[in-house]
Amino acid sequence: MNSLRSRRALLLVVVVAACGTGRADERAELGLDTSVATVREVTSTVAATGTIEPIRVIDVKSQASGEVMEVGVELGDRVDRGDLLVRIDPRDVRNSFQQAQADLEVAQSRSTIAQRQLARTSTLRDSAVVTEEEYETALLEAANAKASLVRAETNLELASDRMNDVVVTAPIAGTVVEKTVEEGQIITSAMEVSGGTILLRMADLNEVQVRTLVDETDIGAIKPGLPATIKVEAYPDREFAGEVLQIEPQAVVEQNVTLFAVLARIRNEEDLLRPGMNADVEMLIGKRPDVLTLENAAIKMPDEARQLVVALGLDEALLEQKVQAPEDESAPVDDAPAGEGEEDGLPTMAQIQAMSNDERREMFMSLTAAQRNQLMQRAAEAREAEQREARQNPARPKEAFVFVYDESGALTLRPVMIGLSSWEYTEVAAGLSEGDEIVQVPLALIQQRDMLERVRSRTAIPGVSRG
């Protein structure tokens, strides 16, 4: 829509200009779109796709072995804590309980008899009727009988607990997301070496998460707590609000691309989101209301601008133009005085940026080979640090360029400072005013020789006439 308005504005300019000069025909012949600097809101997001998954999944097992007599739930049922899930055939545990009761009665009788035998033997030992060895044997038997009694009491207590194990209840309030057993199936206990049979899986779906993979170039701008918007195909007209939960530390490499898993958490009280749904996630990394903007196609970063300037035959001195950046407290401060360089005698990056191309060339030629390598390494480190800072703070002002028509109708370059970018628009922090008309010169123009020649013939080159 904005492009259509730009074309209409361009057509209007062409019509008006055609009444007085011949430059309108020249501009129309170029066939370049234009953009108009407009005030609007810019919202910057990082988009990714992922899958809905529960935050916590619980495997439900039974402490008892045997045949499944009843399954009280179906897949997808919502249950409360303590609700019946599965009932196991109680015959085995009942038999174990009865055996434990019988063993306890035997142990009690044996203990009673052993105590009486010990008492008699002790009396006879005092009368020298039994030997010391016979007394010790009775003493040992009494101790063994007491130990057997304790063991039998413990076994009966465990057997009594196992009587309750045949009824498996819900450990949490949640939803049955997987059911793996049916009535008549034989299951094993969770106490066995194999770990036992998983009866079903449960999850609390009142809150779910989306696991997405984000490119490492965008991961610096993402932090826990950032708001996220989630859309699923099942509800294409609805957006679900969430927030970034965490960024997993270990990278994943897919097709030579380094990615990081980012988890976004969403409330799901309406039970609309189900595990396994595909989801599109947009994580909000910046929002600027009522700022001056341009279409992204009209903005040229320094490297792009340099290629176009060379291809169009413009004066490369245009690339040295600067515009005063707005104050940015987050920007690093270069404390080195203008006349002083690094301790090794080399100029600082700020000093190099302030030089003209000729001054840079002269300075570079005056250095030794070792100093040149050191300076290039320092420049690479500074560029990497700047890129890292830009990823972490997308709204930080950055240098860029735009193409405009000058007063004579020739195409020329103008410096700007840009800030936050969305999918369509970029904030212009300095260098333009509302209503300024910008020419969209595509980088692909370099490969279009015929078109390139037409544009080149109407650029602001000193001493070159325009037809």
Secondary structure as UniProt FT lines:
FT   HELIX           2..18
FT   TURN            19..20
FT   HELIX           23..30
FT   STRAND          34..36
FT   STRAND          38..54
FT   STRAND          57..61
FT   STRAND          66..71
FT   TURN            75..76
FT   STRAND          78..79
FT   TURN            81..82
FT   STRAND          84..88
FT   HELIX           91..126
FT   TURN            127..128
FT   HELIX           132..165
FT   STRAND          167..169
FT   STRAND          174..179
FT   TURN            183..184
FT   STRAND          186..187
FT   TURN            190..191
FT   TURN            193..194
FT   STRAND          198..203
FT   TURN            205..206
FT   STRAND          207..215
FT   HELIX           216..219
FT   TURN            220..221
FT   TURN            224..225
FT   STRAND          227..232
FT   TURN            233..234
FT   TURN            236..237
FT   STRAND          240..254
FT   TURN            255..256
FT   STRAND          257..267
FT   TURN            269..270
FT   TURN            275..276
FT   STRAND          278..295
FT   HELIX           296..298
FT   HELIX           302..312
FT   HELIX           316..320
FT   TURN            329..330
FT   TURN            338..339
FT   TURN            343..344
FT   HELIX           349..354
FT   HELIX           357..365
FT   HELIX           369..392
FT   TURN            394..395
FT   STRAND          398..405
FT   TURN            407..408
FT   STRAND          411..421
FT   STRAND          425..430
FT   TURN            434..435
FT   STRAND          437..439
FT   HELIX           443..447
FT   HELIX           449..456
FT   TURN            457..458
FT   TURN            462..463
//
